[in-house]
Amino acid sequence: MLQAFRYTAILEGISYLLLFALSMPLKYWAGIGEPNQYIGYAHGFLFIIFIAMAVVLTYEHKWGLRRLLIFFLASLLPFGTFYVERKYLRPALA
């Protein structure tokens, strides 16, 4: 499940960047709203999965509330989930 969480973190980060770097400009500058809808749904789904997996894995691995808070805050920031993947998840798999 740790490997799945790592992939989810990467996908959530990519969807965040696509949402704000691609689909939001298309929606507001070019008047094309469809990509924003689909990318927004995907990002929302991946965000929920990321948070749910963070809660479950924090409990299973006894990581503590501080690390869960770091995961949550990272999910709100661009590039944050990439940081989580590199700093916490990649070493946990090694």
Order of alpha helices (4+ residues) and beta strands (2+ residues): alpha-alpha-alpha-alpha-alpha-alpha
